[in-house]
Amino acid sequence: MLVTQKKQYALRAIFELAKQKDRGPLKTAEIAEVQAIPLRFLEIILNRLKHAGLLEAKRGYHGGFQLKRSPAEITVEDIFTALENPKEGAACVSCISESDCPLFGGCAFMPLWKEMQTAIDSIFRNTTIQKLLENEKSRQ
């Protein structure tokens, strides 16, 4: 699973919502400013996360976005998977797409890349937003 800029922005947005969850819904502009994410790009990302069931949106003056589940129930994998494009096809860690790889099928490095990808995916699957919040608190 490649970590694109969009996925990094999504992770930072969810992290900010988790940090501020006791305040209620946060406006997109506030998240964008605090996390240094381009506003228009963030709007698209937040809507995608909403459709994936990670966020809920409230309209009106006191509206905005908030987490639909607790930070302990949301993993990095959940966030990244919500932004995956099913049309992109399989990708290995070293290539954009396996289908475009001139060595596909005979690549001596493929077992290494697959093992590395399995380890990365495991980290994403086992890292919750709550764990990231705790990491931040321990660093301060």
Salt bridges, closest charged atoms under 4 A:
GLU16 OE1 - LYS19 NZ 3.79
GLU30 OE2 - ARG23 NH1 2.67
GLU43 OE1 - ARG40 NH1 2.92
GLU77 OE2 - ARG125 NE 3.55
ASP78 OD2 - ARG69 NH2 2.81
GLU84 OE2 - LYS7 NZ 2.18
GLU98 OE2 - LYS114 NZ 3.40
GLU136 OE2 - LYS19 NZ 3.58
